[in-house]
Amino acid sequence: MNRMIALWAHPRSRSTVLERVFIERGDFEVFHEPFAHMAFDERSAIPHGDLNNGAPRDYEAIKALLREARQRSPVFHKDMCYHCLAPLKADAEFLLEQQNVFIIRDPARAILSHHAIFPQMPVHAIGHQALYDIFCEVRRLTGKTPYVINAEDLASRPTQTVRRLCDHLQLNFMPGALSWTATCPEQWKAWRSWHKDAENSTSIIQGTADFDEGALHADPRLLAYDQHHRPFYERMNQFSQQGQP
């Protein structure tokens, strides 16, 4: 049986640029947020492109799509746990049939980046709480702590971070997959407005070193979002690979 790797994320966690590495590898069929189609449709307020593209819209059908693809080749899929939290949390079989990797980013950075694209975002869509729920469920099911990547580590030390991830997944490390031609992969088109930086990139870049939290503290709603999700981030971050050799 071909393997399946799940990268579980929250919005604005640098997960898309890590997904791009797997697209560049060429040895996986890559799915970009397939479970988003059960959370959103053409009428949703969230910025989107063409969501009426024939993709399956219910949990079981999306899961069947991934399993069918796995019959052809290894599969990598990236998604947000809040898109499908209740059925995913109850689906031990699906969680256990794949290698589950988690990526986190400091909530203040993620929230301000999210707000710049979708100011009306609801608190649950920040995503850290749902991510932590699935992290805990995978740990309970496997008896092992799942693999956690801190996004700032990915940005500051991409080669080391991706190499460590490949070691963990027992994959060959492909240095050539860390650079690419700036373009929009087909998988991203439904959500293209969210991935402009990734689309225009040619590698994983660190971004702005200085970070001003002023806008967060100036907005009581955003500050409350940070206060709600930060404990879940901190619990997961203690298990991240950040700073490891």
N, C-alpha and C positions, 0 to 999 in steps of 0.2 A: 504494500500500500504506500502510495506517495505521502509525504509529510504535509502537514498544514501548520502554518505559523500565524498566530494572531498577535497583532500589535494593538493593545488596548490603550486608549489615550483620552485626553480631554481636549476641547478646542484650544487652539493657539499654543500647542505644546511642542512644536517643531516635529510633530509626527509625520507630516507630509514629506518633509525633506528626507527623513529616514526611509519612508516608503519609496522615495525616488531611487535610493541606493538599491533597493530590491528590484525595481523596474530595470535599472541599468545592469544588474547581474545577468538577467536574461534566462535564468534557470527556474524562475517561478512564474506562475500565472498570478498577477497582482490585481486585487480588488480594492477599490477606494471607497470606504464607508458604505458598504452595501446595505447595512441596517438603517442608514439614514432614510431609506425609502419607506420604512415603516413609520418613521417619525414625522416626515414632511411630505407635502405634495405641492402641486402648482399653486394652491391657494394660501400656502403658509407665508407668514410675514417675513421669515428669514430670507436674506438675499440668496438667490439661487439662479441657475440657468434652466435648462430643459430637464425637468423631473418626470415628464411624461414620455419616457424613453424606452418603455417596455420592461424596465427592471421589475423584478418581483417586489411586492409591497407588504407581505406579511412574514412573520418570523420564520415559520416552517418552510415557506417557499424560498426565502433567502438562504436558509441553512442548506436546503436541498441543492441550490445553485452552487454553493461552495463545495459540497460533497461530490456533486457531479463533476466539477472541474478537477477535483482531486483524483478522479479516475484517470484523467488525461496527463496530469503533471503535478509537481509540487505546487502548493497554493500558499500565497501570502495575502492576508487581508488586514487592513487597518480600519479601526472604527472607534466610535465613542460609546462607552458603556451606557451613558444616559439614553442613547437611542433605543435601547432594547433591554433595559435593566431587569424588569420583572421576569420575562421569559428566559433570559440568559442566566440569571441567578438560580433559576429552578432547573436548569438543563445541565446536570452533571455530566451526562454522556458527551455532549458537545464540548464542554470545557476540557474534558479529559482526553479527547481524541486529537488535541492539537497542543503545540508548544505555545504557551501564553507568556508574552512579554509586555511590560507596562512602561509607559513613559510619562513623566511628570515635569511640570514647570512651575516655578514660584507663582502663586495665585495672583499677586499684584501685577506681574508682567503679563500673565495670560489674560486677566480681566481687562486691562487697559487695551491690549491688542484686540480682544474680542469686541469691546465697546466701540472701537474705531470703525468696525465693520457693521456691527449690529447693535446699535444703542439700546434697543428694546429687549435685549436678551433677558430671559427669566433666570432666577437664581440657580435653578437646578441645571441649567445649560452650561454653567461654569465647569461642571463635570467632575470635580475632584471627589465628591462624596460617592457618586456612582462608581467611579473608578476604584475607590477604596473598597466598596462593597464586593466587587468582583475579585479584586486582589485577595481579600479575606476568604472568599469562597474557594478560589483556586488553592490557596494555602491549606484550607480545611480538607479539601478533596485529595490533595496530593501528599500532605504531610511535609511539604517543602515550601520554603519562602520563594515566591516567584521572582523572576529577574526584573529589576527596576532600573531604568535609565533616567538620569536627571538631564533635562534638555540643555542646561547650561554646560554640562560636561560634553554633551554631543557637539555643541557649537564651538567650544574652546579646544577640544581635543578629538576631532572627528575620527582620525585614523585609529587612535588607540581605542576609542569607544566602540567603533564598528568592529575592530579586530576582536575585542573582548566579547562582543555580542556573538560574533561568528564562532568563537571558541565555545561559548556556552551552548549554542545551537548545534554544534558539531557540523559547521559548514566551512567550506573552503573560503578563506578571506580573499576577496578580489579587489586589489587596490584600484583597478581601472573603474570600478563602479562608484568611486567617490568623486568622479567628475563627469560632466555631461554637456551637451549642447543645450542652450537655453531654449526651451519649448514647452508647450502644454501637452503633457501626455493625455491620451484619449480618456483615461480613467478619471481625470480631474475636471472634465468639461462641465459637468452639471453643477460644480461648485467652484468654478474658475475664479470668481471674484474674491474668494477666500485665500487663494494661493498665488497671488501675483508675485510676491517675493520669491517663492519657490519656483514659479514658472520662469522668472527672469534670471535665476541663479545658474551658475555653472559648477557649483560645488557647495558643500556645507560651509556657511560663513557664520562668524561669531555675532555679527550685528553690533549695535551700539553698546559700548562698555558702560557708559554712564546711564543710570536709570533714575528718573525723577518720579517719585511716588506722589507728587503734589496733586495731580489730577484725581488720584484715588481718594486722598484725604479730603479733597474739596467737595466730593460728592458723597453724601451719606449713604445712598443706595449702594454705590460701588464699594464703599468701605465695609458696609454690612455684608456684602457678598464675600469680600476677602476674609472677614472674621468668621463667616460660616464655613468656608472651604479650607482655610489654612490648617486647622487641626488634622484634616485628612491628608493633606500634602505632607505635613511634618511626620505623621506616622509612617507614610510610605517612604519618605526621603531617608529615614534611618536605615533602610534596606537597599538604597540605591548604590550603584557602582561608582558614584562620584568619588574622584580622588584616588581610585584604586590604580595600582601600577599596571 
